[in-house]
């Protein structure tokens, strides 16, 4: 049986006679077979209409029909747990896009026919809680054992979003694509414009947050030809790199290795979901400008492949990709500076440079940049997968200055100017701006130093104002 199935859900499913034809479906069954924790349980119920299902479930707690349009009843039990119960539905493709479907609910639909409507065989599994057996109509268990992603039926082609779902499934579970599914995905490649940008973003973000082997998702896009819909990623293929520094191959191969390296970093695995997405997307985008900057040049008398300035030029490419997938501005503001500064460790760090770097990265942090730098260095097999000394030096200095997790905050504030006898006015902003610049330069490190700087600054301003007007340039 499914391990750790909540007792109250088991009681509902086995103690309700009307639910004799109800099954756990979808991701919870797939993840159980894989041994992956999953606390989301979806139940598909056959033989009852929506109102009758809601009435039956009301014996166990509060029912909510907010999902009526999707055939969903939400059950909230006494413990506060929420479970989704659905009735089988038929979908008919009548137009383009995700809204181009006519959905009808059919309690008389047979379980095998309902399973055939699911995207991949690994998601077409169901679990019978009464007999405690997994029902597998399409070979999903064998596909999971072989790490193969295979479409369930011809209905797959009706919803092109299923291709991008395949991308994130491949990355999450390290799956390869069945040849017949590759062919089908290629056949519907031109349907990509039908997809709403929000749905494209959701699949990319799932890839970025949940992947264990992100390269499998990128290779999925390459195999199906859907990589062409993301030109910033597609352009990486075939771009050469100097084998002395990059023995692994072209830029796309390097990027795949880097993304996999990021997914293996404990600090990434322990990050919050938003940060995991940020760091993975920054790793994906860190070399987006190499296709336009790479060329051959003489270095120390040897012809080398170089990509000067690709880190700085990569910012607009990263922003373009993120806009293409409809990423919120909050992510763009974090990802782009990570791309622009991913080679900052090649400069010897000083107190001043670390303070300014932390400020330029804001709202991102040096901690996040360290992860991207580390993944970049580790994505070069067979070179050792280690954090390079230059990155460790930057990390150590940032931690010493207490700037690894945040940018410097201004020490001198408006209230300090008022306490010094100044009246609020237009010059406040200019004084505070100059004060913060002095702080970043290392002129002072605490409030006493800031107040001393202010005293000297005001004295200098007074002296300058008392000077007679210059006649320089008079006729």
C-alpha angles and dihedrals in degrees: 000000000000107000118240094009103170112259093228092053090048089051091052094049098043099032099052113080092199090060094063089122100045125119140184107244144183128007099006091060093043092050092047090055089049094046092242118143114248127171096180112097121187121188125200115203124201127197099029131089120227098263093046090049091052091049093051094048093049088079087071102043144303117337126205127194096195086124094055092124088057097039093251130145116190116211119201110194129205090267091057094250116142123214129184119225118188136183120223118268140194121224123201121194108229103154147002125294134025090298092055094093132099108214123200127176118230119181089183092063112120119242094241092051091048091049090052088064092063120100105238133019090241088061095044093073120113134188126223106213093194098052092028095226135126114239113215116180098167108036097265095148092054090047090053091050090050092042091237126149110211130169115245101221145337089279086080091082093061092075115042091190086078088075092061089043085057090054093058093040089053090052095044097048102024095244132167122215124251112241093239090052091050088054093049093048089052091051092058097039092112090060091073094101088063091069120098111238091234091061092047089052092050092057094046091049092050088051091049096046104035108030119122093182104021092179089069088064092048091048087050090058090047094049094049096043090238089118085081089072089064103053095180089061095037092054091063092069114102096006104138126229131197106268091217090067100021112035090160096079137247127003094266091054090048091050091051090052091046093052090049090049091052091052090054095053111106090215090058093046090052095048124106116263095259092051092046089055091046096051095044093048090047089052090049091050101038095101099033090122096053093091089063099037103041118108142131120271139163114262118179090341094309127105107241137177107243138175106195117190095007092131095057094040090048093074097078091043091052090048091050092052093047091050089049091059092041095245113178118254090249089068095043090053090054101039101046098059090047089057094045094050102036091116096047090111090070088075118075105256121238131179089256096048093047093051091050093044091053089051094047091052094053126157083028121059142226087250090064091044090053089056092051092046091049093049089048092054094044093052094079109085134212084033111094115277097233138129104258119239092245091059092046090052091052091047093050093051093046090052092047090053090043090238101117094097102031145017122256114279121217112264096195112065137181093262089059090056090051091048087053090059100263121136118227111261146126092296091062093079093049093049092049091048092052090045093054091048089054089049092052090049089055097248089137136004105192143033095269089055091046092053090048089051089050092051091051092043092052091046091051091048091051092049092050092049091053093057116106116252114274119248092202110137096017117142 
